[in-house]
Amino acid sequence: MDDADNPRIFFAAERSLLAWNRTCLAMMGFGLVMEQFGLFLRLMDPTHRARSIVLGGYGADGVFIDTGLRIDPLC
């Protein structure tokens, strides 16, 4: 049997694709959690002034969200 006809090769490639998707979704989710926690900390600050909140700002949260979006082939 050829490698192209072997179903084990196909299923292994599918598992790899699903693992990449799972990793990218986890990275994006972690970035969103970091973003929301940063918003919580800013709101709990007693010297809080009204500022605009930008999703995926300049911190590590934006890096995780952006990397997850760029790596994931199905997004």
N, C-alpha and C positions, 0 to 999 in steps of 0.2 A: 504494500500500500504506500502510495506517495504521501509526502508531508502535506501537500495541498488537500488531499482527500482524508487525512487523519482527523477525526473529530476532536481528539485530545488537543491538537494544536489550536483549533478554533476556540475551544472552551478555555484554554489557557490565555489566549489573547483577550477573550471577553472578560475573564476574571481580572486581568491587568487593567483593562479600561474601567471596569467598575471600581477597582481600588483607587485609580487616579481620581475618578469622580467623587468617591467618598472622601478622599483626602482634601480635595479642593472645596467641597461643601463644608468640611470641618474647619478649614482655614477661614472661609468666609464667615461662618458662624462665630468663630472665636473673635474675629475682627469686629463683628456686630456687638458681641458681648462687651468687648473692650470699649467700643464707642458709647454704649449705653451706660457703662459704669463711669466713664469720664463725664458724661452728662450729669449723672447722679452726684458725682463729687463736686462739679461746678455749681449745681443747685444747692448743695448743702453748705457751700462756702458762705459765711456771713457777709463777706464783702463783695458778694456777687453783683455784678452789673449786667444789664441786658446786653447780650452779645448774640450775634448770629451763630447758629450751630450748623456746621457743614458736615454732612456724612462723608466719611473717608477723608478726614482732615489731614493734617500734616504729621500726625503721630504714627505710632506702630499699628494702630487699628486700621488706618487706611492702607498700610503696606500689606496687611494680611488680606483685606478685602480685595485689593487690586491684584495681588498675586494669585489668589484663588480664582478670580475672574479670568485672568490671562492664561492660566495653565489649563483650566478645564476646557476640553475640546467640545463639549456639548452645550456650553452656555452661549 
